Amino acid sequence: MRDGLRAIWRDGFRSFRGGRRCAEIRPCSTCPMIDLCNAGCPARAFTAFGSVNSPDPYCPPIIKELINKSR
């Protein structure tokens, strides 16, 4: 089991750790906090929007945008 977990960590989560293009994620690309948060959590972004190249849905500006879209 230990070798399996190593392989998953090394290979299975690569997209969550490496291939994110934060400067291309909207509205993160224009946010003054981008250097601090790097577009938030890629796992939450993937769960909510189906792509690691999406914004973190727990980000306050994203929450506000989602609420405005639902009205």
Secondary structure, DSSP 8 states (H G I E B T S, - for coil): -HHHHHHIIIIITHHHHT---GGGSTTGGG-TTHHHHTTS-HHHHHHHHS-TTS--TTSHHHHHHHHHHH-
